[in-house]
Amino acid sequence: MIDLHYWPTPNGHKITIFLEEAGLAYQIKPVNIGKGEQFQPDFLKIAPNNRMPAIVDHAPADGGPPLSVFESGAILTYLAEKTGKFLPHDLRGKARVLEWLNWQMGGLGPMAGQNHHFSQYAPEKIPYAIDRYVKETNRLYGVLDRQLAHHPFVAGDYSIADMACYPWIVPHDRQGQKLEDFPHVKRWYESMQSRPAVIRAYEWGDKIRNEGMTEEARKNLFGQTNASVKPA
């Protein structure tokens, strides 16, 4: 059994997609980031960066005690290696998937996240910041489109690279992007959107969705400093 500490954000959706695709037994442990539950001492024991998602695997492959893993890219890699699914075993195929997984972790996610922040959530609209991140998101969509022009999925066959990238493309409208400008991304996006496991994964969001952006939630999400993390 896998415990998934989760909230319906792009990074959270990555893991529910994998778990649904692989058919692993799991249970959701909601972490309401708007209420600051990511700072609770019990959560920090498994996710010291006070970010979800995180997992606890109660049946790790080494037969030892429960194993916790934080950071969505690390979780996807761990689960792929645990199950032998969605990560090639050959050297070159594995390298391609890990390249694109890390591209998402280091580029698409952070840049789209800043795009979301300055265009949607910042109390003061700063034109330079909005323009900067909308344009960088646009550049990254172009990188992805060129890759998908030659491959049905991000790294060739369906893999954890697709699971990592897709949730960050879902809010393309909020990012100021038009899928019509990226025909290969659009084709891939529609194929991902129709996968039964992806549909089931996103149903969790409907069940757990945060209700609006209160001032308390804004402070918990965007006002964090070292002082926000309370030691156990």
GROMACS elastic network, one bead per residue, 0.5 to 0.9 nm:
[ bonds ]
;  ai    aj funct       b0    kb
    1    24     6  0.75457   500
    1    25     6  0.52139   500
    1    26     6  0.53100   500
    1    27     6  0.75288   500
    1    56     6  0.84726   500
    1    57     6  0.63564   500
    1    58     6  0.55532   500
    1    59     6  0.65280   500
    2    19     6  0.89487   500
    2    24     6  0.76749   500
    2    25     6  0.63297   500
    2    27     6  0.63853   500
    2    28     6  0.86494   500
    2    55     6  0.65990   500
    2    56     6  0.57427   500
    2    58     6  0.61499   500
    2    59     6  0.78983   500
    3    25     6  0.89744   500
    3    26     6  0.57198   500
    3    27     6  0.51784   500
    3    28     6  0.61860   500
    3    29     6  0.65985   500
    3    54     6  0.83027   500
    3    55     6  0.54362   500
    3    56     6  0.50433   500
    3    57     6  0.65232   500
    3    58     6  0.78269   500
    4    12     6  0.89566   500
    4    15     6  0.80706   500
    4    16     6  0.82970   500
    4    26     6  0.68233   500
    4    27     6  0.60841   500
    4    29     6  0.56587   500
    4    30     6  0.80422   500
    4    53     6  0.69778   500
    4    54     6  0.60923   500
    4    56     6  0.67758   500
    4    57     6  0.88076   500
    5    12     6  0.84453   500
    5    27     6  0.86743   500
    5    28     6  0.61793   500
    5    30     6  0.57272   500
    5    31     6  0.60505   500
    5    43     6  0.83518   500
    5    52     6  0.64369   500
    5    53     6  0.54124   500
    5    54     6  0.51887   500
    5    55     6  0.59549   500
    5    56     6  0.82840   500
    6     9     6  0.83458   500
    6    11     6  0.88456   500
    6    12     6  0.55554   500
    6    13     6  0.83783   500
    6    15     6  0.86328   500
    6    16     6  0.87232   500
    6    28     6  0.64959   500
    6    29     6  0.60438   500
    6    30     6  0.50501   500
    6    31     6  0.55214   500
    6    32     6  0.81529   500
    6    52     6  0.59672   500
    6    53     6  0.50533   500
    6    54     6  0.71467   500
    6    55     6  0.86434   500
    7    10     6  0.89780   500
    7    11     6  0.85363   500
    7    12     6  0.56858   500
    7    13     6  0.81259   500
    7    29     6  0.85741   500
    7    30     6  0.58576   500
    7    31     6  0.56498   500
    7    32     6  0.63272   500
    7    33     6  0.72211   500
    7    52     6  0.70775   500
    7    53     6  0.72334   500
    7   204     6  0.88590   500
    7   205     6  0.76424   500
    7   208     6  0.73656   500
    7   209     6  0.78357   500
    7   210     6  0.85510   500
    8    11     6  0.79196   500
    8    12     6  0.54835   500
    8    13     6  0.61290   500
    8   202     6  0.79817   500
    8   204     6  0.71984   500
    8   206     6  0.84364   500
    8   208     6  0.70890   500
    8   209     6  0.64513   500
    8   210     6  0.81776   500
    9    12     6  0.50301   500
    9    13     6  0.61049   500
    9    14     6  0.87673   500
    9   167     6  0.80826   500
    9   205     6  0.81650   500
   10    13     6  0.51241   500
   10    14     6  0.64888   500
   10   109     6  0.84571   500
   10   164     6  0.83496   500
   10   165     6  0.88355   500
   10   166     6  0.83121   500
   10   168     6  0.57540   500
   10   169     6  0.89335   500
   10   170     6  0.83961   500
   11    14     6  0.53502   500
   11    15     6  0.72805   500
   11    52     6  0.76399   500
   11    53     6  0.67038   500
   11    71     6  0.86827   500
   11    72     6  0.61423   500
   11    73     6  0.88373   500
   11   109     6  0.84954   500
   11   164     6  0.75677   500
   11   167     6  0.72932   500
   11   168     6  0.82126   500
   12    15     6  0.57509   500
   12    16     6  0.68452   500
   12    17     6  0.89487   500
   12    52     6  0.69018   500
   12    53     6  0.53834   500
   12    54     6  0.87563   500
   12    72     6  0.76050   500
   12   167     6  0.88193   500
   13    16     6  0.52226   500
   13    17     6  0.60827   500
   13    18     6  0.86976   500
   13    53     6  0.89293   500
   13   163     6  0.83343   500
   13   164     6  0.85621   500
   13   167     6  0.64197   500
   13   198     6  0.87098   500
   13   201     6  0.66549   500
   13   202     6  0.67864   500
   13   204     6  0.86587   500
   13   205     6  0.82360   500
   14    17     6  0.53151   500
   14    18     6  0.65263   500
   14    19     6  0.89086   500
   14    72     6  0.72319   500
   14    73     6  0.88469   500
   14    76     6  0.78390   500
   14   160     6  0.84702   500
   14   163     6  0.53673   500
   14   164     6  0.54203   500
   14   165     6  0.81957   500
   14   166     6  0.80093   500
   14   167     6  0.66595   500
   14   201     6  0.86010   500
   15    18     6  0.51187   500
   15    19     6  0.61644   500
   15    20     6  0.85111   500
   15    53     6  0.76765   500
   15    72     6  0.71057   500
   15    75     6  0.74966   500
   15    76     6  0.67672   500
   15   163     6  0.79147   500
   15   164     6  0.84611   500
   15   201     6  0.84544   500
   16    19     6  0.50668   500
   16    20     6  0.59913   500
   16    21     6  0.84033   500
   16   197     6  0.86413   500
   16   198     6  0.80851   500
   16   200     6  0.83904   500
   16   201     6  0.50363   500
   16   202     6  0.78166   500
   16   204     6  0.82693   500
   17    20     6  0.52654   500
   17    21     6  0.60362   500
   17    22     6  0.85397   500
   17   163     6  0.64831   500
   17   197     6  0.62189   500
   17   198     6  0.53722   500
   17   199     6  0.84979   500
   17   200     6  0.79023   500
   17   201     6  0.51653   500
   17   202     6  0.79351   500
   18    21     6  0.50552   500
   18    22     6  0.59770   500
   18    23     6  0.83187   500
   18    24     6  0.86214   500
   18    76     6  0.72835   500
   18    79     6  0.79734   500
   18    80     6  0.84214   500
   18    86     6  0.86367   500
   18   160     6  0.74323   500
   18   163     6  0.68810   500
   18   197     6  0.82029   500
   18   198     6  0.85760   500
   18   201     6  0.85246   500
   19    22     6  0.52307   500
   19    23     6  0.58606   500
   19    24     6  0.53827   500
   19    25     6  0.76326   500
   19    26     6  0.73665   500
   19    79     6  0.83690   500
   19   197     6  0.85233   500
   19   201     6  0.82706   500
   20    23     6  0.51226   500
   20    24     6  0.68167   500
   20    25     6  0.87760   500
   20   196     6  0.87307   500
   20   197     6  0.51354   500
   20   198     6  0.74055   500
   20   200     6  0.71138   500
   20   201     6  0.64487   500
   21    24     6  0.81121   500
   21   196     6  0.84604   500
   21   197     6  0.52764   500
   21   198     6  0.76913   500
   21   201     6  0.89554   500
   22    80     6  0.88547   500
   22    83     6  0.75931   500
   22    85     6  0.72425   500
   22    86     6  0.86776   500
   22   197     6  0.88456   500
   23    26     6  0.89554   500
   23   197     6  0.89844   500
   24    83     6  0.87864   500
   28   204     6  0.88423   500
   30    37     6  0.89423   500
   30   208     6  0.76380   500
   31    34     6  0.88399   500
   31    35     6  0.86002   500
   31    36     6  0.82666   500
   31    37     6  0.56008   500
   31    38     6  0.61839   500
   31    43     6  0.85439   500
   31    52     6  0.72996   500
   31    53     6  0.84713   500
   32    35     6  0.54927   500
   32    36     6  0.65250   500
   32    37     6  0.54456   500
   32    38     6  0.71599   500
   32   208     6  0.88709   500
   32   210     6  0.75709   500
   33    37     6  0.56440   500
   33    38     6  0.57942   500
   33    39     6  0.86808   500
   33    51     6  0.84126   500
   33    52     6  0.83078   500
   33   210     6  0.87371   500
   33   217     6  0.74105   500
   33   220     6  0.70108   500
   33   221     6  0.67084   500
   34    37     6  0.76613   500
   34    38     6  0.89195   500
   34   210     6  0.73815   500
   34   213     6  0.76652   500
   34   214     6  0.79901   500
   34   216     6  0.71242   500
   34   218     6  0.70463   500
   34   219     6  0.82914   500
   34   220     6  0.59505   500
   34   221     6  0.63118   500
   35    38     6  0.83034   500
   35   216     6  0.70543   500
   35   217     6  0.58061   500
   35   220     6  0.67405   500
   35   221     6  0.87814   500
   36    39     6  0.58271   500
   36    40     6  0.76442   500
   36   216     6  0.85885   500
   36   217     6  0.73926   500
   36   219     6  0.88260   500
   36   220     6  0.53534   500
   36   221     6  0.76437   500
   37    40     6  0.54160   500
   37    43     6  0.78548   500
   37    50     6  0.89466   500
   38    41     6  0.85123   500
   38    43     6  0.62579   500
   38    44     6  0.72020   500
   38    47     6  0.84081   500
   38    50     6  0.52018   500
   38    51     6  0.62209   500
   38    52     6  0.70920   500
   38   229     6  0.89285   500
   39    42     6  0.84959   500
   39    43     6  0.68661   500
   39    44     6  0.64432   500
   39    50     6  0.58276   500
   39    51     6  0.85826   500
   39   228     6  0.71377   500
   39   229     6  0.56000   500
   39   230     6  0.66873   500
   40    43     6  0.54046   500
   40    44     6  0.62828   500
   40    45     6  0.89206   500
   40    50     6  0.84963   500
   40   229     6  0.80799   500
   40   230     6  0.73755   500
   40   231     6  0.88044   500
   40   232     6  0.82563   500
   41    44     6  0.50211   500
   41    45     6  0.63911   500
   41   229     6  0.84238   500
   41   230     6  0.68940   500
   41   231     6  0.65019   500
   42    45     6  0.53941   500
   42    46     6  0.73893   500
   42    47     6  0.89666   500
   42   232     6  0.77128   500
   43    46     6  0.56313   500
   43    47     6  0.59825   500
   43    48     6  0.78348   500
   43    50     6  0.74621   500
   43    52     6  0.89779   500
   43    54     6  0.86920   500
   44    49     6  0.72462   500
   44    50     6  0.58934   500
   44    51     6  0.86737   500
   44   229     6  0.84191   500
   44   230     6  0.89877   500
   44   231     6  0.85666   500
   44   232     6  0.83041   500
   45    48     6  0.61340   500
   45    68     6  0.89830   500
   45   232     6  0.84529   500
   46    50     6  0.89520   500
   46    54     6  0.69397   500
   46    55     6  0.78713   500
   46    56     6  0.79027   500
   46    68     6  0.57813   500
   46    69     6  0.68809   500
   46    70     6  0.67519   500
   47    50     6  0.55696   500
   47    51     6  0.64505   500
   47    52     6  0.71721   500
   47    53     6  0.81412   500
   47    54     6  0.62337   500
   47    55     6  0.88358   500
   47    68     6  0.82889   500
   47    69     6  0.75455   500
   47    70     6  0.53481   500
   47    71     6  0.79018   500
   48    51     6  0.77635   500
   48    70     6  0.80968   500
   49    52     6  0.85517   500
   49    70     6  0.83143   500
   49    71     6  0.85372   500
   50   229     6  0.76497   500
   51    54     6  0.78866   500
   51    70     6  0.81252   500
   51    71     6  0.77128   500
   52    55     6  0.89522   500
   52    70     6  0.74094   500
   52    71     6  0.73587   500
   52    72     6  0.79872   500
   53    69     6  0.89689   500
   53    70     6  0.65545   500
   53    71     6  0.66109   500
   53    72     6  0.62193   500
   53    75     6  0.84775   500
   54    68     6  0.71679   500
   54    69     6  0.57336   500
   54    71     6  0.65726   500
   54    72     6  0.72979   500
   54    75     6  0.73644   500
   55    67     6  0.81251   500
   55    68     6  0.55049   500
   55    69     6  0.53933   500
   55    70     6  0.65411   500
   55    75     6  0.72950   500
   56    66     6  0.63459   500
   56    67     6  0.54612   500
   56    69     6  0.65137   500
   56    70     6  0.89546   500
   57    60     6  0.57702   500
   57    65     6  0.87842   500
   57    66     6  0.54181   500
   57    67     6  0.51567   500
   57    68     6  0.62364   500
   57    69     6  0.81751   500
   58    64     6  0.88287   500
   58    65     6  0.70294   500
   58    67     6  0.66431   500
   58    68     6  0.87533   500
   59    62     6  0.82869   500
   59    63     6  0.65422   500
   59    64     6  0.76600   500
   59    65     6  0.76349   500
   59    66     6  0.64323   500
   59    67     6  0.80391   500
   60    63     6  0.56384   500
   60    64     6  0.65187   500
   60    65     6  0.74911   500
   60    66     6  0.66128   500
   60    67     6  0.65002   500
   60    82     6  0.77840   500
   61    64     6  0.77695   500
   61    82     6  0.66473   500
   62    65     6  0.87125   500
   63    66     6  0.87695   500
   64    67     6  0.80055   500
   69    72     6  0.86617   500
   69    74     6  0.70895   500
   69    75     6  0.59797   500
   69    78     6  0.80128   500
   70    73     6  0.85381   500
   70    74     6  0.67299   500
   70    75     6  0.63551   500
   71    74     6  0.54052   500
   71    75     6  0.61856   500
   71    76     6  0.87798   500
   72    76     6  0.61468   500
   72    77     6  0.86053   500
   72   105     6  0.84191   500
   72   164     6  0.81712   500
   73    76     6  0.51898   500
   73    77     6  0.62452   500
   73    78     6  0.85452   500
   73   101     6  0.68589   500
   73   102     6  0.74830   500
   73   104     6  0.88576   500
   73   105     6  0.68096   500
   73   160     6  0.87198   500
   73   164     6  0.75033   500
   74    77     6  0.51399   500
   74    78     6  0.60056   500
   74    79     6  0.85602   500
   75    78     6  0.50172   500
   75    79     6  0.60553   500
   75    80     6  0.84286   500
   76    79     6  0.52372   500
   76    80     6  0.60208   500
   76    81     6  0.85632   500
   76   160     6  0.63727   500
   76   161     6  0.89530   500
   76   163     6  0.85611   500
   76   164     6  0.81693   500
   77    80     6  0.51025   500
   77    81     6  0.61588   500
   77    82     6  0.84957   500
   77    87     6  0.77671   500
   77    98     6  0.84785   500
   77   160     6  0.75460   500
   78    81     6  0.52529   500
   78    82     6  0.60477   500
   78    83     6  0.86774   500
   79    83     6  0.60918   500
   79    84     6  0.81310   500
   79    85     6  0.81643   500
   80    83     6  0.53663   500
   80    84     6  0.55156   500
   80    85     6  0.51367   500
   80    86     6  0.58889   500
   80    87     6  0.58390   500
   80   159     6  0.88891   500
   80   160     6  0.75346   500
   81    84     6  0.50819   500
   81    85     6  0.70640   500
   81    86     6  0.86780   500
   81    87     6  0.72800   500
   82    85     6  0.80672   500
   83    86     6  0.86259   500
   84    87     6  0.70004   500
   84    88     6  0.82200   500
   84    89     6  0.80902   500
   85    88     6  0.76599   500
   85   159     6  0.79770   500
   85   160     6  0.88295   500
   86   157     6  0.82733   500
   86   158     6  0.65418   500
   86   160     6  0.56274   500
   86   161     6  0.85950   500
   87    93     6  0.78876   500
   87    94     6  0.60427   500
   87    97     6  0.68493   500
   87    98     6  0.84540   500
   87   158     6  0.87083   500
   87   159     6  0.58456   500
   87   160     6  0.66051   500
   87   161     6  0.87226   500
   88    91     6  0.77897   500
   88    92     6  0.83496   500
   88    93     6  0.53728   500
   88    95     6  0.85780   500
   88    97     6  0.77423   500
   88   157     6  0.88516   500
   88   159     6  0.81764   500
   89    92     6  0.86700   500
   89    93     6  0.71452   500
   89    94     6  0.61972   500
   90    93     6  0.55218   500
   90    94     6  0.60187   500
   90    95     6  0.85204   500
   91    94     6  0.53830   500
   91    95     6  0.61787   500
   91    96     6  0.88512   500
   92    95     6  0.50356   500
   92    96     6  0.63122   500
   92    97     6  0.88078   500
   93    96     6  0.52317   500
   93    97     6  0.64449   500
   93    98     6  0.87499   500
   93   155     6  0.79102   500
   93   156     6  0.83032   500
   94    97     6  0.52450   500
   94    98     6  0.61784   500
   94    99     6  0.85370   500
   95    98     6  0.52025   500
   95    99     6  0.60432   500
   95   100     6  0.87843   500
   96    99     6  0.51006   500
   96   100     6  0.64826   500
   96   101     6  0.86353   500
   96   155     6  0.58250   500
   96   156     6  0.83604   500
   97   100     6  0.53719   500
   97   101     6  0.60905   500
   97   102     6  0.86116   500
   97   154     6  0.79486   500
   97   155     6  0.53267   500
   97   156     6  0.82989   500
   97   159     6  0.70247   500
   97   160     6  0.72209   500
   97   161     6  0.57563   500
   97   162     6  0.89715   500
   98   102     6  0.60195   500
   98   103     6  0.83620   500
   98   155     6  0.88047   500
   98   160     6  0.85382   500
   98   161     6  0.72899   500
   99   102     6  0.53184   500
   99   103     6  0.61143   500
   99   104     6  0.87927   500
   99   155     6  0.85659   500
   99   161     6  0.85059   500
  100   104     6  0.62339   500
  100   105     6  0.85550   500
  100   154     6  0.72720   500
  100   155     6  0.68451   500
  100   161     6  0.57252   500
  100   162     6  0.86068   500
  100   164     6  0.88216   500
  100   165     6  0.85445   500
  101   104     6  0.52955   500
  101   105     6  0.63247   500
  101   106     6  0.86797   500
  101   160     6  0.70801   500
  101   162     6  0.81468   500
  101   163     6  0.89181   500
  101   164     6  0.64632   500
  101   165     6  0.77033   500
  102   106     6  0.58021   500
  102   107     6  0.79263   500
  102   161     6  0.84945   500
  103   106     6  0.52962   500
  103   107     6  0.54105   500
  103   108     6  0.67759   500
  103   109     6  0.86371   500
  104   107     6  0.52564   500
  104   109     6  0.56072   500
  104   110     6  0.82132   500
  104   161     6  0.78992   500
  104   164     6  0.66801   500
  104   165     6  0.59883   500
  104   168     6  0.86310   500
  105   108     6  0.66761   500
  105   109     6  0.56395   500
  105   110     6  0.71085   500
  105   164     6  0.79863   500
  105   165     6  0.87330   500
  106   109     6  0.67390   500
  106   110     6  0.64243   500
  106   111     6  0.84541   500
  107   110     6  0.56332   500
  107   111     6  0.58795   500
  107   112     6  0.81784   500
  107   137     6  0.87861   500
  107   140     6  0.75838   500
  108   111     6  0.54594   500
  108   112     6  0.58058   500
  108   113     6  0.81773   500
  108   136     6  0.88904   500
  108   137     6  0.69184   500
  108   140     6  0.63396   500
  108   141     6  0.81942   500
  108   165     6  0.75780   500
  108   168     6  0.72224   500
  108   169     6  0.89396   500
  109   112     6  0.53305   500
  109   113     6  0.58242   500
  109   114     6  0.86096   500
  109   164     6  0.89248   500
  109   165     6  0.79995   500
  109   168     6  0.63898   500
  110   114     6  0.62417   500
  110   115     6  0.85593   500
  111   114     6  0.51991   500
  111   115     6  0.61693   500
  111   116     6  0.86846   500
  111   133     6  0.61530   500
  111   134     6  0.84021   500
  111   136     6  0.67761   500
  111   137     6  0.61170   500
  111   140     6  0.87036   500
  112   116     6  0.61484   500
  112   117     6  0.85780   500
  112   133     6  0.70672   500
  112   134     6  0.77828   500
  112   136     6  0.82289   500
  112   137     6  0.57913   500
  112   168     6  0.71409   500
  112   169     6  0.88255   500
  112   175     6  0.68289   500
  113   116     6  0.50671   500
  113   117     6  0.62181   500
  113   118     6  0.88078   500
  113   133     6  0.87955   500
  113   168     6  0.85496   500
  113   175     6  0.89840   500
  114   118     6  0.61558   500
  114   119     6  0.83118   500
  114   129     6  0.86025   500
  114   130     6  0.84724   500
  114   133     6  0.64014   500
  114   134     6  0.88738   500
  115   118     6  0.55880   500
  115   119     6  0.59187   500
  115   120     6  0.79470   500
  115   129     6  0.81482   500
  115   130     6  0.63848   500
  115   131     6  0.86384   500
  115   132     6  0.82485   500
  115   134     6  0.57988   500
  115   136     6  0.86908   500
  115   137     6  0.74214   500
  115   174     6  0.85059   500
  115   175     6  0.61380   500
  115   176     6  0.86887   500
  116   119     6  0.54283   500
  116   120     6  0.53669   500
  116   121     6  0.69266   500
  116   122     6  0.88313   500
  116   130     6  0.88448   500
  116   133     6  0.86946   500
  116   134     6  0.89698   500
  116   174     6  0.69523   500
  116   175     6  0.63355   500
  117   120     6  0.55207   500
  117   122     6  0.57694   500
  117   130     6  0.87718   500
  117   222     6  0.87331   500
  118   121     6  0.60373   500
  118   122     6  0.50361   500
  118   123     6  0.84787   500
  118   124     6  0.81528   500
  118   125     6  0.66287   500
  118   126     6  0.70923   500
  118   127     6  0.87463   500
  118   129     6  0.65191   500
  118   130     6  0.55775   500
  118   133     6  0.82211   500
  119   122     6  0.68491   500
  119   125     6  0.69206   500
  119   126     6  0.83703   500
  119   127     6  0.88575   500
  119   129     6  0.84510   500
  119   130     6  0.56854   500
  119   133     6  0.89303   500
  119   134     6  0.85660   500
  119   174     6  0.79380   500
  119   175     6  0.78021   500
  119   176     6  0.89261   500
  120   123     6  0.86828   500
  120   125     6  0.86911   500
  120   174     6  0.76110   500
  120   175     6  0.89430   500
  121   124     6  0.85825   500
  121   125     6  0.87962   500
  121   213     6  0.86476   500
  121   218     6  0.81226   500
  122   125     6  0.63085   500
  122   126     6  0.83923   500
  122   222     6  0.88613   500
  125   129     6  0.83261   500
  125   130     6  0.76394   500
  126   129     6  0.55113   500
  126   130     6  0.62573   500
  126   131     6  0.86328   500
  127   130     6  0.51430   500
  127   131     6  0.59505   500
  127   132     6  0.83833   500
  128   131     6  0.51970   500
  128   132     6  0.59807   500
  128   133     6  0.87360   500
  129   132     6  0.50327   500
  129   133     6  0.62965   500
  129   134     6  0.84808   500
  130   133     6  0.55260   500
  130   134     6  0.59846   500
  130   135     6  0.84415   500
  131   134     6  0.52546   500
  131   135     6  0.60110   500
  131   136     6  0.85010   500
  132   135     6  0.54758   500
  132   136     6  0.62790   500
  132   137     6  0.87108   500
  133   137     6  0.59422   500
  133   138     6  0.83619   500
  133   175     6  0.87146   500
  134   137     6  0.51314   500
  134   138     6  0.61642   500
  134   139     6  0.87329   500
  134   175     6  0.63872   500
  134   176     6  0.63330   500
  134   177     6  0.79205   500
  135   139     6  0.62514   500
  135   140     6  0.87437   500
  135   176     6  0.89289   500
  136   140     6  0.63073   500
  136   141     6  0.86568   500
  137   140     6  0.51195   500
  137   141     6  0.62261   500
  137   142     6  0.86515   500
  137   175     6  0.74286   500
  137   176     6  0.86146   500
  137   177     6  0.80190   500
  138   141     6  0.51036   500
  138   142     6  0.63479   500
  138   143     6  0.88451   500
  138   175     6  0.86874   500
  138   176     6  0.82976   500
  138   177     6  0.66771   500
  139   142     6  0.50525   500
  139   143     6  0.64430   500
  139   144     6  0.88482   500
  140   144     6  0.62671   500
  140   145     6  0.84929   500
  141   144     6  0.50951   500
  141   145     6  0.60243   500
  141   146     6  0.86678   500
  141   169     6  0.85483   500
  141   177     6  0.84298   500
  141   179     6  0.89774   500
  141   182     6  0.72297   500
  141   185     6  0.76280   500
  142   146     6  0.62089   500
  142   147     6  0.86394   500
  142   181     6  0.88777   500
  142   182     6  0.69040   500
  142   185     6  0.86838   500
  143   146     6  0.53504   500
  143   147     6  0.64301   500
  143   148     6  0.87943   500
  144   147     6  0.51171   500
  144   148     6  0.61611   500
  144   149     6  0.86152   500
  144   154     6  0.75613   500
  144   182     6  0.87402   500
  144   184     6  0.83408   500
  144   185     6  0.68372   500
  145   148     6  0.51045   500
  145   149     6  0.61389   500
  145   182     6  0.58143   500
  145   183     6  0.72136   500
  145   184     6  0.52630   500
  145   185     6  0.51307   500
  145   186     6  0.85516   500
  146   149     6  0.51442   500
  146   150     6  0.73559   500
  146   182     6  0.87813   500
  146   184     6  0.75836   500
  146   185     6  0.86576   500
  147   150     6  0.59339   500
  147   151     6  0.66010   500
  147   153     6  0.86987   500
  147   154     6  0.66863   500
  147   155     6  0.81018   500
  147   184     6  0.84744   500
  148   152     6  0.62742   500
  148   153     6  0.63884   500
  148   154     6  0.59496   500
  148   155     6  0.83951   500
  148   156     6  0.86051   500
  148   184     6  0.55511   500
  148   185     6  0.65440   500
  148   187     6  0.88836   500
  148   188     6  0.74981   500
  149   152     6  0.78612   500
  149   183     6  0.85612   500
  149   184     6  0.55820   500
  149   185     6  0.83267   500
  150   153     6  0.88592   500
  150   156     6  0.84324   500
  150   184     6  0.89449   500
  151   154     6  0.65049   500
  151   155     6  0.69885   500
  151   156     6  0.51507   500
  151   157     6  0.79235   500
  152   155     6  0.82866   500
  152   156     6  0.61076   500
  152   157     6  0.69580   500
  152   158     6  0.80352   500
  152   184     6  0.88990   500
  152   187     6  0.89032   500
  152   188     6  0.70558   500
  153   156     6  0.50844   500
  153   157     6  0.56317   500
  153   158     6  0.55466   500
  153   159     6  0.78251   500
  153   161     6  0.85206   500
  153   162     6  0.67063   500
  153   188     6  0.67570   500
  154   157     6  0.75239   500
  154   158     6  0.73934   500
  154   159     6  0.78688   500
  154   161     6  0.63295   500
  154   162     6  0.57847   500
  154   165     6  0.84323   500
  154   188     6  0.84857   500
  155   158     6  0.73580   500
  155   159     6  0.72307   500
  155   161     6  0.67546   500
  155   162     6  0.78397   500
  156   159     6  0.81773   500
  158   161     6  0.77853   500
  158   162     6  0.65056   500
  158   163     6  0.85740   500
  159   162     6  0.55964   500
  159   163     6  0.68263   500
  159   164     6  0.89354   500
  160   164     6  0.60808   500
  160   165     6  0.86205   500
  161   164     6  0.51431   500
  161   165     6  0.62275   500
  161   166     6  0.85877   500
  162   165     6  0.52067   500
  162   166     6  0.58589   500
  162   167     6  0.89696   500
  162   192     6  0.81861   500
  163   166     6  0.56916   500
  163   167     6  0.72840   500
  163   192     6  0.87365   500
  163   198     6  0.88105   500
  164   167     6  0.67163   500
  164   168     6  0.77245   500
  165   168     6  0.55965   500
  165   169     6  0.67282   500
  166   169     6  0.51954   500
  166   170     6  0.63949   500
  166   188     6  0.89728   500
  166   189     6  0.69776   500
  166   192     6  0.73329   500
  166   193     6  0.85642   500
  167   170     6  0.52290   500
  167   171     6  0.76703   500
  168   171     6  0.65311   500
  168   172     6  0.77121   500
  169   172     6  0.52952   500
  169   173     6  0.89789   500
  169   175     6  0.87578   500
  169   185     6  0.88271   500
  169   189     6  0.76907   500
  170   173     6  0.82043   500
  170   189     6  0.80463   500
  170   193     6  0.87866   500
  171   174     6  0.54732   500
  171   175     6  0.64811   500
  171   177     6  0.88830   500
  172   176     6  0.64324   500
  172   177     6  0.52010   500
  172   178     6  0.68077   500
  172   179     6  0.74673   500
  173   176     6  0.52642   500
  173   177     6  0.55581   500
  173   178     6  0.66653   500
  173   179     6  0.86483   500
  174   177     6  0.75151   500
  175   178     6  0.89248   500
  177   180     6  0.88329   500
  177   181     6  0.80120   500
  178   181     6  0.56375   500
  178   182     6  0.74135   500
  179   182     6  0.51565   500
  179   183     6  0.66245   500
  179   184     6  0.87910   500
  179   185     6  0.68495   500
  179   186     6  0.53324   500
  179   189     6  0.87889   500
  180   183     6  0.57025   500
  180   185     6  0.87450   500
  180   186     6  0.67728   500
  181   185     6  0.88986   500
  181   186     6  0.85462   500
  182   185     6  0.53824   500
  182   186     6  0.61427   500
  182   187     6  0.88153   500
  183   187     6  0.62090   500
  183   188     6  0.86649   500
  184   187     6  0.51168   500
  184   188     6  0.62349   500
  184   189     6  0.84087   500
  185   188     6  0.51252   500
  185   189     6  0.58152   500
  185   190     6  0.85087   500
  186   190     6  0.61496   500
  186   191     6  0.86293   500
  187   190     6  0.53866   500
  187   191     6  0.64129   500
  187   192     6  0.88039   500
  188   191     6  0.51172   500
  188   192     6  0.61766   500
  188   193     6  0.85388   500
  189   192     6  0.51248   500
  189   193     6  0.60023   500
  189   194     6  0.87014   500
  190   194     6  0.63332   500
  190   195     6  0.89670   500
  191   194     6  0.54319   500
  191   195     6  0.67179   500
  192   195     6  0.54666   500
  192   198     6  0.70337   500
  193   196     6  0.83642   500
  193   198     6  0.65091   500
  193   199     6  0.69393   500
  194   197     6  0.86653   500
  194   198     6  0.72586   500
  194   199     6  0.69243   500
  195   198     6  0.52933   500
  195   199     6  0.63430   500
  195   200     6  0.87972   500
  196   199     6  0.50743   500
  196   200     6  0.62237   500
  196   201     6  0.85863   500
  197   200     6  0.50765   500
  197   201     6  0.60659   500
  197   202     6  0.86906   500
  198   202     6  0.62634   500
  198   203     6  0.86782   500
  199   202     6  0.53375   500
  199   203     6  0.64018   500
  200   203     6  0.51493   500
  200   204     6  0.72928   500
  201   204     6  0.59059   500
  201   205     6  0.78380   500
  202   205     6  0.53603   500
  202   206     6  0.71486   500
  203   206     6  0.52534   500
  203   207     6  0.66595   500
  203   208     6  0.89555   500
  204   207     6  0.51087   500
  204   208     6  0.62002   500
  204   209     6  0.80871   500
  205   208     6  0.52268   500
  205   209     6  0.51937   500
  205   210     6  0.87104   500
  206   209     6  0.55188   500
  210   213     6  0.80370   500
  211   214     6  0.85629   500
  212   217     6  0.86817   500
  213   216     6  0.80693   500
  213   217     6  0.58796   500
  213   218     6  0.63901   500
  214   217     6  0.50308   500
  214   218     6  0.61641   500
  214   219     6  0.86215   500
  215   219     6  0.61808   500
  215   220     6  0.85996   500
  216   219     6  0.51793   500
  216   220     6  0.62324   500
  216   221     6  0.86377   500
  217   220     6  0.50331   500
  217   221     6  0.60224   500
  217   222     6  0.83614   500
  218   221     6  0.51792   500
  218   222     6  0.57252   500
  218   223     6  0.71791   500
  219   222     6  0.54396   500
  219   224     6  0.71973   500
  220   223     6  0.58927   500
  220   224     6  0.63839   500
  220   228     6  0.84128   500
  221   224     6  0.68061   500
  223   228     6  0.84908   500
  224   227     6  0.76491   500
  224   228     6  0.56626   500
  224   229     6  0.83391   500
  225   228     6  0.53466   500
  225   229     6  0.76066   500
  226   229     6  0.57799   500
  226   230     6  0.86723   500
  227   230     6  0.70276   500
